[in-house]
Amino acid sequence: MTTFLGIDVGLNKTGIARSSGNLAQPLTVVREMDKSKLVEKIRAHARENQTELVVVGMPEGKLAAVAKRLGMRLRELGFRVVFWDETLTTEDAIRLSIEAGVPRKKRREFEDAFAAAVMLQSYIDAHRV
């Protein structure tokens, strides 16, 4: 079964989602401002989950360059990386979490992982993996 990681890059925290097959699910939120340490933490999750593809969300504005550098660094480490538009994924994740009855505290704690899952699901749906 194909395993993907979805990465929603932020300045202070980064959401990570995974998929096995056709369903993306939130995995964790990494609170790390040092991007070298962040890459190592993502690398550990990718290896632990036997990841075949890392889907890095491409935000708008200043974060786009940060996401691009992170994805390129993961490529240098030997991972297959694609970049995917993440526009409005946080808003979609919040809306879906509310509809699913996720408590506010858990939504805030994991909103970046939920956003990564929404972005990864978008990629999966578009490619019918």
Buried (B, 14 or more C-beta within 10 A) or exposed (E): EEBBBBBBBBEEBBBBBBBEEEEBBBBBBBEBEEBEEBBEBBBEBBEEBEBBBBBBBBBEEEBBEBBBEBBEBBBEBEBEBBBBBBEEBBEBBBEBBEEEEBEEEEBEBBBBBBBBBBBBBBBBEEEEE
